[in-house]
Amino acid sequence: MSVSDILFIAVALSMDAFGVTLTNGMIYKKDSWAKRLLMPLFFACFQAIMPLTGYYVGSFFVEYIYRWSKYILFTVFFVIGLKMLIDGIKELRNPAEKEICKSLPVKTVVFQAFATSIDALAVGVGFSLEENMNIFISVMLIGLVTFILCLTALFIGRKFGDILGTKSPFAGAAILFFIAVKSLL
């Protein structure tokens, strides 16, 4: 497998993480930059660890996990999108209560990073079938591409969040609902 093939796979794998980071950047604007940088870092780490796991041990259990992955993704993103939608409605009803959507819990980022990287586990199993596959270079590229794309999404999301203002929870919820529905297809 060529480096360009790995780069295309990396971009494809990171698209869900990109969308979630974009949404998080729009909604959670009050977090420090150090905390916001956890998003690209966690997403990149999970996107790199899952193919490595799939490469070495995934063939034993990937079929079971992959069978349920679309339902796990749907549930995670639907629930988070629903929470954003409800928070946005609460904020519109009571604009004086600006405590809504101030800070993104780290455990939520970890959960999002795990959920968006399930498909990378199956990719890792596929990598194990390739001859002359350098898994370490592959997972480093996947992690690096994911980090760069999620960092970009963070800046874009922040800017759109500023532009959208009180409408950003609705835009974020719409993006997450789209990702949730897309995962079922």
N, C-alpha and C positions, 0 to 999 in steps of 0.2 A: 504494500500500500504506500502510495507516495505522500509526501508532505502536504501537497495541495489537497489530496483526498482527506487527510486528517484535519486540515483547516476547514474544509467544507463541512465535515462531520461536527467539528467544534462549534461552528457558527449555528448549525442546525440544532445541536443540543442546547445551546445557550439561549435560544429564542424565548422559551418560557421564562427563564431567569431574567432575561432582558425586560419582558413585559411586566413581571412582578416588581422588579427594581424600579422601573419607570413609574408604576403605580405608587409604590412606597415613597418615592421621591416627591411625587405630587402631594401626597397626603401628610406625611410625617415630616414637616418642615422645621419643627422646633428642636430636633435632635442635634447634638454636636456633630461636627464633621467626623470626629473620631468614631462615633457610634454609627454614623451613616456609612462610613467606609467598611464597617463589618459586613454590610450587604454584599458588595462585590467579592469580598474576601471569602465569606461563607459559601456563596454560590459557586465561586471558582473552586474552592476546596472540595465541595461535594461533587461537582461535575468532574473533578479529577479522580476522586477516591472511588466513585461508583464504577467507572469502567475498569479500574485496576482490580476492584473486588470481583467484578464480573469475569475478568480475564482469568483470575486464579481460582475462584470458588463458585462463581455464579451459575455455572452449568448445572450444579446440583439443585438449586432452588429458584433460578431465574424464571422458569416457566410458570411457577405458582405466583411469584410476585408480579410478573409481567401481566398475567391473566387479570389481576386485580388492580393494576396500576392506573388504568383509565378511571376507575371508580374512586380510587384514592385521590387522584388529581382533581376530579370533578368535585368531590366533597370538600377538599381543602380550599380550593379557590372559590367555590360557591359560598361556603360559610364565611370566608374572609370578605368576599364581595358584598354579601348580605349585611355583615357588620358595618362595612363602610357606608352602605346605603342607609342603614338605620341611623348611624351617627350623623350623616349628612342631613337627614330629615330632622333629627333632633336639633342640629345646629341652626337650621332654617327657622324652626319653630321658636327657638330661644337663642337669638344671636348673642345675648349677654353671656351665655355659657360657652366660652371659648376653650374649655378644657378638653373638648372632644378632639381626638386625633392628634394629640400633641407629641406623643412619644411612642415609638415602635418597640415593643418588648423584644429582647434578644431571643427569647424562646420561640417567638413567632418567626423570626428570621431563620433560625435553625430549622424549624418545621417547613418553612417555604423552600429552603435550600434542599432539604431532603426530598420533598415532594416533586420539585422540578428536576431532580437528577435521577429519578427512577428509570427513565428510558436509557440513561447512560449505562446502567447495569447490563441491559441487554446488548448494548453496543460493545461492552467489554467482553461478553461471551462471544460475540461475533469476531472480535479481535483475536481471541484465542484460536480461532480456526484459520487465521491468516499465517502463511509461512513467512518467515523472516520479519516478523512484527516486532518492532521495538516499543514495547508497551510503555516504558518510562518516558520516552520522548513524546509519545502520543498523548499520555495523560498530562504531561507538562504543557503541551500545546493547547489541549482542551481547557485546562485550568487558566492559562494565560489569556486565551481568546475570551473566555467567559468573564474573567476579571475586567478586561478592557471594555467589553460590550456593556457589562453591568455598571461600570464606572461612568461610561457615556450615558447610559439610561438614567443614572442618578442625577446627572447635571441637567439632562433634558427634562426629566420629571420635575425637578425643582423649579425650572423655568416655567413649565406649563402650569405647575401648581400656583405660582405667583400670578400668572395670567388669568387662570380660571377662578382663583379665589375660592369663594364658598361653593362653587360648582365642582371643585376638584374631587370631593368624595364621590360624586355621581359619575364622573369620568373614570375614576379609579375602579369603582364598582363595575362599570360597563366593561372595562378591560378585563377584569378578573372573571366576570360572567362569560365573556367571549372565550377566554382561555379554558374555563371549566367546560363549556359546551364543546369546544374544539377537541378536548381530551377524550370525549366520548366517541368521536368519529373515527 
